[in-house]
Amino acid sequence: MIRKAKGFYETFDRKEPGTKATHYCPGCGHGIIHKLIGEAMAELGIQDRTVFVSPVGCAAFCFHYFDCGNVAGPHGRASAVATGVSRALPGKVVISYQGDGDLGAIGFNNAFQAANRGEHFACFFVNNSIYAMTGGQMAPTTMLGQRTTTTPFGRDPVKEGYPLKVCEMLNQLDAPMFIERVSVSDTKRIMQAKKAMRKALEIQRDGKGYAFVEFLSPCPTNWRMDPVASARFVNDQMEKVFPLGNFRDRSAEPAPVANPVPRSTIEELLGKGHEGPAAKVDPGFKERRFKFSGFGGQGVLSLGLVVAEAAGASGRFVSWLPSYGPEQRGGYASCSVVVSGKEVGSPAVDSPDVLVAMSQQAAEKFAATVPAGGVVIHEASLPEPKAREGVRVMAFPAARIAAEAGTPKAANTALLVALTALDLHGLPLEKVLAALDASFAAKPALVERNRKVFQAAFDWAKNNL
């Protein structure tokens, strides 16, 4: 029957309002597969529970078609995005839709590991043996002897290897509940494909785990064939390399249940923890965005964490986001802290109100990101960094103060004083000191030493700032 499935939007407004045609080429299998998905969602009554993850490739515009929840995944990462969605929204029916280039090449490890973990989503894999959207290059599933724009004389196993058989590879794993390869090249095969797709979605509806369906699909444009010839090519050539059939069906088994983690185990790993005052909305408190930067071993991340902890203890909304290289010591390190009177929208700080730089590299990298009206505080032994007009640049002899107070490694504590003395964070002194003490809870001997540095720096600040 020729009609639009109920799982689609009434019109497809990708190009212009009121459009009822998809963007696919005549004879392409994507449109058929889409219709099967739309019909199955409507028939199973799962449309309002479904989240569809679109790939990069010819099917990148799926969110214009399917009347359900939609998320667009980066190239090759649809399975990773589907994993995140299914874990964040348990009980939803999640679909990852991917092509052979998207899943078989850059995204293979994401897809393979998701299958190995038995993630709760259905992966619909469209195999047309070619990179279709980008001009017809060889794909992981391109068959031996098949000509593409990058294998004009046919795929040579010596130079390009053999086609990837994804169903067979996933069938070596223990976790998947359902694996089947189907085709959409003619009516009989389309009916079989519908059954497999429906089974995969029933498994998701019932929360039973990972399901994988591979669709052999014609690509007339890139194969340079008419639709009838391309359908015959699927039947006569592709099925020899990728035989149709069911590899696994464990849908009758009960849903696997994860072992619960005892709370005592979490407390043993992370400590008992503590609860501070709940953050309260305060429209009068202007959001303050900080960047603490330097290199590993200077205590840059700890400095930001003390400010974040003090903010939380003061009832502010706060976020702390670290960034560092692979080196344990000496490599680049920074962290972003946002202190706000309302919920923090993003922990990323690209334009800090206050920059604290403990190394020359950090000062040179971030000083130009501080907008007019902001403040740059840098270690006084460093050259003065170049900042924008209207930015206040201040040198603070943190290293010298810490050394003279007997703890050279506590320069980060001295810099904390600069923020406190100038009231750049808007936090009570007692909350800052309490957070500083708490940061050395594992090494009580350092509490008094850092308190001494803090006081020395505070005395210097009173006389010089």
Secondary structure, DSSP 4 states (H G I P E B T S, - for coil): -----TTB-SS--SSSTT--S-SPPTT-HHHHHHHHHHHHHHHHT-GGGEEEEE-SSTTTTGGGTBSSEEEEPPTT-HHHHHHHHHHHSTT-EEEEEEEHHIIIIITHHHHHHHHHHT-SSEEEEEE-SSBTTTTSB--TTPPBT---SS-TT-B-HHHH-----HHHHHTTSSS-SEEEEEE-SSHHHHHHHHHHHHHHHHHHHTT---EEEEEE---HHHHT--HHHHHHHIIIIIHHHS--EEEEE-TTSPPP-PPPPPHHHHHHHH------PPP---TTS--EEEEEEEETTS-HHHHHHHHHHHHHHTT-EEEEEEEE-S-SSSSEEEEEEEEESS--S-S--SS-SEEEE-SHHHHHHHGGGSPTT-EEEEETTSPPPP--TT-EEEEE-HHHHHHHTT-GGGHHHHHHHHHHHTTSS---HHHHHHHHHHHTTT-THHHHHHHHHHHHHHHHHHHH-
